[in-house]
Amino acid sequence: MAEGHGNADIALLLGCSEHTVKNVIYELMTRLQARNRAHAVAHAVRHGLV
């Protein structure tokens, strides 16, 4: 996500389904209370995860 990849590209890189990626990103954004993907990435950068 931080590199600008969409769900399909992330799924291909991880070897899982696009649906799985969508669900994991949704759960991640819910837990972080992120408004969008960029907000979630910014949170990860601030906390040294990326």
Secondary structure, 3 states (H helix, E strand, C coil): CCCCCCHHHHHHHHCCCHHHHHHHHHHHHHHHCCCCHHHHHHHHHHCCCC
